[in-house]
Amino acid sequence: MRQNFRLFLKSITKLKKLNIFVLYGSYNSRLITQLLRITCMLLTLLKNKKRVILVTNQNNDTPYNKGLIMNISLIAPSSSSVDMLMKLIEELFAYEALPQRIEQTNHAVNQLISNPELGQAWLIEVEHEGDKIIAGHIIVSYSFSLEYGGRVGLIDQFYLKPDWRQQGIGTELIPQIEHHMAQSGIHALSLEVNIGNAGARSFYERHDYVPRRQFCMMTKTITPNEVPLNIAS
């Protein structure tokens, strides 16, 4: 029985992420056997890469267990969902404590959506049991690089609402983004990570994004000249 109990303790340590708390006063061989069976089932669940997540109740801010994610998709914003995209962008600016001029942001978003050659915006949609919930957004802008031999992409914004973070959504989305970039003829994809955000840096490195430690990105804001209305396009 002691050997079974040690086996149970060894197995249960593999399930720390599931926050399982077993309350018991006394035990016997039958109880240990039952707990071992439950442990094996949970280990199989993890092996199959199924995830239990917390979803925000739409009526309040209390998270509840919604079950297993069935589908995570990138959805191009339509005319009816642009306002939702703008709200998410405002949340990102507030979260990062970045200065924002609403009129300038609105103009930039409208330019991006109206001119696909500039880049792509997506809403992050989570679908489960017929319910579709917008969990965040991604914006990629395009540029051109001689180093990489053509057009390149820059992940300008990647935002998830707080209740959706640390749920594996980023891991599901990175391959989707890269697929869209390949379909658009993009040769390389870059992004910026706060130098103090070790978790984010580690996440992207696990997805084969290589830090260019010998380079320092530098930026200067330039005020563009207004194009006269009498110039033909």
N, C-alpha and C positions, 0 to 999 in steps of 0.2 A: 504493500500500500504506500509506503514511503517513496518507493521508486516511482510509482504512478503520480504521486503528488509532486515530486521534483520535476517530472516530465511536464506536468500541467503548468507549473510555474515557469519553466523554460519556454513553453509555447506561448503563454500569455504575455510574456515580455515583447513578443513580436507584434502585439496588437495595441501598442501604446497609443497610436494615432486614433484608435476607435474609442478611447476613454472608457474602457469597460471596468466597472467597479463591481466586484463580486463580494457580497456580504454573506458571511456564513459564521455560525457559531461552532458547529461540529460537523464532521464529514465522515463518510464511509466510502467503501470501494465503489458502490453504485453511483454515488454523487460525483466522485472523481471521474468515473467513466463517462457520465453524461456531460460533464464540463469539457472533457477532452474531445468529445464528439462535436460540441458547439465550437470549440477552438478550431478544429479541423475544417468545419464549414466556413468559418470566417476567414481562415487562411486561404481557402479555395476562392472565396469571393475576392480577396485582394489579388490573388494570382491572375484572376480573369480581368483585372483592372476595372472593376465596377466601383463606382464611388457613391457614397451617401453624402449629400450636401445639405446645407441650410439655405432656405429660400425665404425672402422677406415677404411676409403677409402684406398683400396690397392694401388692406384696410388699416393697418397700423405698422409700426416699426419693429414688432416682435418677430424674431425669426422662428421658424418651425421646420420640422423635418418633412421635406417634400418627397424624399425617396431618391431614385436614381436618375441622373441626367440621361436623357435619351438622344438629344441632338443639340449641337452648338453650331450656329451658322453666322456667316457674314452677310448682311442684308444691305444693299445699296439704298440710301434714303430716297424716298419719293417726295413729291411736293407736299404731301400730307404729314410727313414725318420729319421735315426739316426743323420744325420748332422743337421737337424732341432732341434732335442732334444738337441744336444750339444750347439747350438746357444742359446737356451732358458736357459740352465744351465749357460752359460757365462753371459747372461743378469742378472740372479739372483745373481751371485757372484759380478757383478759390482754394482747392486742395493743395496746389503747388505754391500758393501765395504769390502768383504772378500778376503783374499789372495787365489790365485788359480794357480796351476801348471797344464797347459793344458794337458801335457803328462800323468800325474797322473790321471786327471779326465777322459780322454779318456779311459785309461786302466780300471778304475773302472766301467765306463758305459758299456764297452764291457763285463766285467765279469758279471755284473748284468743281462744283456740281455741274455748271454749265459748260465747262471745258475739260473733258476727260483727259486731254493730253497733259494737263497740269498735275493730275494725280487722281486719287480715289479715296472716297470716304465710305465707311461701313458702320452700320449699327450692329452690335453684338446681340444676337437673339438666342435665348435659351428656350428650348421646347421640351415640355414634359407632360405626358398624359393629355395632350391636346391644348395645354396652356402655353402661350408664347409670351415671354417676358424679355424686355430689353434690359441687358445687364451693363452696357457700356458702349464704347465706340472706338474706332481706329481710323486714323487719317494718314495716308501715305502720299507724299509729294514726289514728283519726278524731277530729275536733273540729267545731265550728260557728263560722262567721264571718259577721257582718253585712256586713263589707267585701266579701266575695266572694259573698254572697247564699245561703249554705247550708252544707252539710257540706264540710269540707276535710280533706285528708290530710297527715300528717307522716311522712316516711321516718325512722323511729326507729332502724333498724339496716339497714345494707347491707354485708355482709361476704363477701369472697371469700378462699379459702385462698391463701396466698402463691404457690403454683405456678400459679394460675389468673389472676393479675393481669397487666395489660398485654397481654391477649390479645383485646381487643375485646368481651368478654362484656358489660360495662356498656353499650356502645353497642347491643347486641342487646336488652338487657333493658329499658332505659328506655321504649321504645315499648310493650312488653308491660305494664309497670306502669301506664303512663298509660291504656292500654286498659282494664285492670281497674278503675281508678279511675273512668273515664267510665261503665262499666257499673254501678258502685255509686253513681252519682249524686253524685260528688265534683266540686266546683267549682274547686278549686285544690290543688296539691301542693307542699309545702314540705320543706326539709331543712336540716340543719346541716352546715357545713363548717368544719374548723379554719382559723382565719384565716391561719395560716402555710402551709397546704397549697395552694400556688398551682396545682399540677397538677390537683387535684380541683376547685378553683373554675373553672379554665379549661374542664375537661371539662363541667361542668354548664352553664356559660354557652353552650357550643357547642350544648347541647340546649335553649336558650331559657329557662333558669332565670335569673331576674333578681335580683342581690343588692340587698337593701334597705339601702343604706349609711347611710341616715339613722336606722336603727333599731338598737337593741342589745337582744338577747334576754337577759332576766334571769330567774332561777329561785330559788325558795325552797322547800325541802322542808317539807311539812306532814304531820304524823302524823294519819291518819284515825281517826275515832271508830269503835269497833266497834258494829255494829248489833245491838241486843238480839234474842235468838232468838224472843221472844214477839211481835215485830212482824210482822204479816202482810205478805207480799211483794205 
